[in-house]
């Protein structure tokens, strides 16, 4: 087995530590940075790709992790109604600071800061999902139930 890059290994270690050692991080030769690239790399639909998007509360500055189905765009006002404050898009430095990962490789777990996870209900319709695993070339497969258990997230309409 090929050795994982340090960031991908960090995600694999977190999965093992959290009791999900059966989930395997895979690194690809080509990019999985975008939802379409990830879907092409693993041979699945774009809807089965979990985008890990970081937003911050406009008033509190609190980071939020939005786990969104690949083709969907976040309706920020709809999510703001649920969390009680408007959202702002996070810049790359903020994303790296709160997650420990660069945009394009942010996984749903293993962050530098504890993040509240909000999950797109569209992800629940698929038997398997693919999420980023620490680098723009690393992903892992999991079920919607595993995503819910791993993140402790709550399901929130967001499109």
C-alpha positions as CSV (number, residue, x, y, z in Angstrom):
1,X,0.0,0.0,0.0
2,X,1.3,3.4,-1.0
3,X,2.1,5.7,1.9
4,X,-0.4,8.6,2.4
5,X,0.7,12.3,2.4
6,X,0.9,13.8,5.9
7,X,-2.5,15.6,5.6
8,X,-4.3,12.5,4.2
9,X,-2.6,10.4,6.9
10,X,-3.9,12.8,9.5
11,X,-7.5,12.2,8.3
12,X,-6.9,8.4,8.2
13,X,-5.6,8.6,11.8
14,X,-8.7,10.6,12.9
15,X,-11.0,8.0,11.3
16,X,-9.3,5.2,13.2
17,X,-9.3,7.1,16.5
18,X,-13.0,7.7,16.2
19,X,-13.8,4.0,15.5
20,X,-14.1,4.3,11.8
21,X,-10.9,2.5,10.8
22,X,-12.8,0.5,8.1
23,X,-13.0,3.8,6.1
24,X,-10.0,4.1,3.9
25,X,-8.4,7.3,2.6
26,X,-7.4,7.0,-1.0
27,X,-5.0,9.4,-2.8
28,X,-5.4,9.8,-6.5
29,X,-2.9,10.9,-9.2
30,X,-5.3,13.5,-10.4
31,X,-7.2,16.3,-8.6
32,X,-10.3,15.8,-6.5
33,X,-10.4,19.5,-5.6
34,X,-13.8,20.2,-7.2
35,X,-16.9,18.0,-6.8
36,X,-16.8,17.2,-10.5
37,X,-13.1,16.2,-10.4
38,X,-13.8,14.0,-7.3
39,X,-16.8,12.3,-9.0
40,X,-14.7,11.7,-12.1
41,X,-11.8,10.3,-10.1
42,X,-14.0,7.8,-8.2
43,X,-16.5,7.0,-10.9
44,X,-19.7,8.3,-9.1
45,X,-22.3,11.0,-9.5
46,X,-21.5,14.6,-8.4
47,X,-24.4,14.4,-6.0
48,X,-22.5,11.8,-4.0
49,X,-19.6,14.1,-3.4
50,X,-19.6,15.9,0.0
51,X,-18.4,19.4,-0.3
52,X,-16.9,20.6,3.1
53,X,-17.5,24.4,3.0
54,X,-16.5,26.7,5.8
55,X,-18.6,29.8,6.5
56,X,-18.4,32.2,9.4
57,X,-21.1,34.0,11.4
58,X,-21.3,37.6,10.3
59,X,-21.8,38.8,13.9
60,X,-20.1,36.1,16.0
61,X,-17.2,35.2,13.7
62,X,-18.0,31.6,14.6
63,X,-16.9,29.0,12.0
64,X,-19.6,26.7,10.5
65,X,-18.9,23.5,8.5
66,X,-21.5,23.0,5.8
67,X,-21.5,19.6,4.3
68,X,-23.2,20.0,0.9
69,X,-24.0,17.7,-1.9
70,X,-21.8,18.3,-4.9
71,X,-24.1,20.0,-7.3
72,X,-25.9,22.2,-4.7
73,X,-25.2,25.8,-3.9
74,X,-25.8,27.1,-0.4
75,X,-28.7,29.4,0.1
76,X,-27.0,31.5,2.8
77,X,-30.2,33.2,4.0
78,X,-31.9,29.9,4.5
79,X,-29.0,28.6,6.7
80,X,-28.9,32.0,8.5
81,X,-32.5,31.5,9.6
82,X,-31.5,28.2,11.3
83,X,-28.3,29.4,13.0
84,X,-29.6,32.8,14.0
85,X,-27.1,35.0,12.2
86,X,-26.1,35.9,8.6
87,X,-23.2,33.9,7.1
88,X,-20.1,35.2,5.4
89,X,-17.9,33.2,3.1
90,X,-14.6,32.4,4.8
91,X,-11.3,33.4,3.1
92,X,-8.6,30.8,2.6
93,X,-6.6,31.9,5.6
94,X,-9.6,31.5,7.9
95,X,-10.3,28.1,6.5
96,X,-6.8,26.9,7.1
97,X,-6.7,28.4,10.6
98,X,-10.0,26.7,11.8
99,X,-9.6,23.4,9.9
100,X,-5.9,22.9,9.5
101,X,-6.5,22.1,5.8
102,X,-6.4,24.1,2.6
103,X,-9.5,24.7,0.5
104,X,-10.0,21.8,-1.9
105,X,-9.0,19.2,0.7
106,X,-11.1,20.1,3.7
107,X,-12.4,16.8,5.2
108,X,-15.6,16.6,7.3
109,X,-13.5,15.6,10.4
110,X,-10.1,16.2,12.0
111,X,-10.2,20.0,12.2
112,X,-8.0,22.2,14.3
113,X,-11.1,23.8,15.8
114,X,-14.3,22.1,16.9
115,X,-16.8,23.0,14.2
116,X,-20.6,22.8,14.2
117,X,-21.6,20.7,11.2
118,X,-24.7,21.4,9.2
119,X,-25.6,18.6,6.7
120,X,-27.4,19.0,3.4
121,X,-30.4,16.6,3.4
122,X,-29.8,15.8,-0.3
123,X,-26.7,13.7,0.9
124,X,-29.0,11.3,2.7
125,X,-30.5,9.8,-0.5
126,X,-27.3,8.0,-1.5
127,X,-26.1,4.7,-0.3
128,X,-22.4,5.9,-0.4
129,X,-20.8,9.3,-0.3
130,X,-17.2,10.5,-1.0
131,X,-15.6,13.2,1.0
132,X,-12.3,15.1,0.9
133,X,-9.5,13.7,3.0
134,X,-7.0,16.4,3.7
135,X,-5.5,17.1,0.3
136,X,-6.8,18.1,-3.2
137,X,-6.1,14.5,-4.3
138,X,-7.4,12.5,-1.3
139,X,-11.0,11.2,-0.7
140,X,-12.7,8.5,1.4
141,X,-16.0,6.7,1.0
142,X,-18.7,6.5,3.7
143,X,-22.4,6.2,4.2
144,X,-24.7,9.0,5.1
145,X,-25.2,7.4,8.5
146,X,-21.4,7.3,9.0
147,X,-21.2,11.0,8.0
148,X,-23.9,11.9,10.6
149,X,-22.1,9.9,13.3
150,X,-18.6,11.1,12.5
151,X,-19.5,14.8,12.5
152,X,-22.4,14.9,15.0
153,X,-24.0,17.2,12.4
154,X,-27.5,18.2,12.1
155,X,-29.6,18.1,8.9
156,X,-30.4,21.6,7.7
157,X,-32.1,22.6,4.4
158,X,-29.6,24.8,2.6
159,X,-30.3,25.0,-1.0
